């Protein structure tokens, strides 16, 4: 009869969540609750109003280009 070999794995400590400056866990939970409680009509109205922000554009780009676009934006902000 074979016996099962038992191994104990060391548990890794949970990763520390890095939040943007000015954010804390409560703000994250409040933001999640806000969006989770929106109706479809409210969600659509918020989306449509974002499309009307003057001086900014929304567009779809291939995912592989996103890092290069972010780098370009960061470079421009620093200029």
C-alpha positions as a Markdown table, in Angstrom:
| # | Residue | x | y | z |
|---|---|---|---|---|
| 1 | Unk | 0.0 | 0.0 | 0.0 |
| 2 | Unk | 1.4 | 3.4 | -1.0 |
| 3 | Unk | 1.2 | 6.3 | 1.4 |
| 4 | Unk | 0.5 | 9.8 | 0.2 |
| 5 | Unk | 3.4 | 12.2 | 0.6 |
| 6 | Unk | 2.3 | 15.3 | 2.4 |
| 7 | Unk | 4.1 | 18.5 | 1.9 |
| 8 | Unk | 3.5 | 21.7 | 3.7 |
| 9 | Unk | 3.7 | 24.8 | 1.7 |
| 10 | Unk | 4.7 | 28.1 | 3.2 |
| 11 | Unk | 2.1 | 30.7 | 2.8 |
| 12 | Unk | 3.2 | 33.9 | 1.3 |
| 13 | Unk | 2.1 | 37.0 | 3.0 |
| 14 | Unk | -0.5 | 39.0 | 1.1 |
| 15 | Unk | 0.9 | 41.6 | -1.3 |
| 16 | Unk | 0.7 | 45.2 | 0.0 |
| 17 | Unk | -1.8 | 47.1 | -2.2 |
| 18 | Unk | -0.3 | 50.2 | -3.6 |
| 19 | Unk | -2.9 | 53.0 | -4.0 |
| 20 | Unk | -2.7 | 56.3 | -5.8 |
| 21 | Unk | -1.7 | 59.3 | -3.6 |
| 22 | Unk | -4.7 | 60.5 | -1.6 |
| 23 | Unk | -6.5 | 57.1 | -1.8 |
| 24 | Unk | -7.1 | 54.7 | 1.1 |
| 25 | Unk | -9.0 | 51.5 | 1.5 |
| 26 | Unk | -12.2 | 53.3 | 2.5 |
| 27 | Unk | -12.1 | 55.4 | -0.7 |
| 28 | Unk | -11.6 | 52.3 | -2.8 |
| 29 | Unk | -14.6 | 50.6 | -1.1 |
| 30 | Unk | -16.7 | 53.7 | -1.5 |
| 31 | Unk | -15.9 | 54.0 | -5.2 |
| 32 | Unk | -16.7 | 50.3 | -5.8 |
| 33 | Unk | -20.0 | 50.7 | -3.9 |
| 34 | Unk | -20.9 | 53.8 | -6.0 |
| 35 | Unk | -20.4 | 52.0 | -9.3 |
| 36 | Unk | -22.0 | 48.7 | -8.1 |
| 37 | Unk | -25.2 | 50.6 | -7.1 |
| 38 | Unk | -25.6 | 52.5 | -10.4 |
| 39 | Unk | -28.5 | 51.6 | -12.6 |
| 40 | Unk | -27.8 | 50.9 | -16.3 |
| 41 | Unk | -29.4 | 54.3 | -17.1 |
| 42 | Unk | -27.1 | 56.1 | -14.6 |
| 43 | Unk | -24.1 | 54.3 | -15.9 |
| 44 | Unk | -24.9 | 55.2 | -19.5 |
| 45 | Unk | -25.5 | 58.9 | -18.6 |
| 46 | Unk | -22.1 | 59.0 | -16.8 |
| 47 | Unk | -20.4 | 57.4 | -19.8 |
| 48 | Unk | -22.1 | 59.8 | -22.3 |
| 49 | Unk | -21.2 | 62.8 | -20.3 |
| 50 | Unk | -17.5 | 61.7 | -20.2 |
| 51 | Unk | -17.6 | 61.7 | -24.1 |
| 52 | Unk | -18.4 | 65.4 | -24.0 |
| 53 | Unk | -15.4 | 66.5 | -22.0 |
| 54 | Unk | -13.8 | 69.4 | -24.0 |
| 55 | Unk | -10.2 | 69.0 | -24.9 |
| 56 | Unk | -10.1 | 65.2 | -24.5 |
| 57 | Unk | -10.9 | 62.3 | -26.8 |
| 58 | Unk | -11.8 | 58.7 | -26.2 |
| 59 | Unk | -10.7 | 56.1 | -28.7 |
| 60 | Unk | -10.1 | 52.4 | -29.0 |
| 61 | Unk | -6.5 | 51.3 | -29.7 |
| 62 | Unk | -4.9 | 47.9 | -30.0 |
| 63 | Unk | -3.9 | 46.7 | -26.5 |
| 64 | Unk | -0.2 | 46.2 | -27.5 |
| 65 | Unk | 0.0 | 50.0 | -28.1 |
| 66 | Unk | -1.2 | 51.0 | -24.7 |
| 67 | Unk | 2.2 | 51.0 | -23.0 |
| 68 | Unk | 3.6 | 53.3 | -25.8 |
| 69 | Unk | 0.7 | 55.6 | -25.6 |
| 70 | Unk | 1.0 | 55.9 | -21.8 |
| 71 | Unk | 4.7 | 56.6 | -22.2 |
| 72 | Unk | 3.9 | 59.4 | -24.7 |
| 73 | Unk | 1.3 | 60.9 | -22.4 |
| 74 | Unk | 3.7 | 60.8 | -19.4 |
| 75 | Unk | 6.4 | 62.4 | -21.6 |
| 76 | Unk | 4.1 | 65.2 | -22.7 |
| 77 | Unk | 3.0 | 65.9 | -19.1 |
| 78 | Unk | 6.6 | 66.3 | -18.1 |
| 79 | Unk | 7.3 | 68.8 | -21.0 |
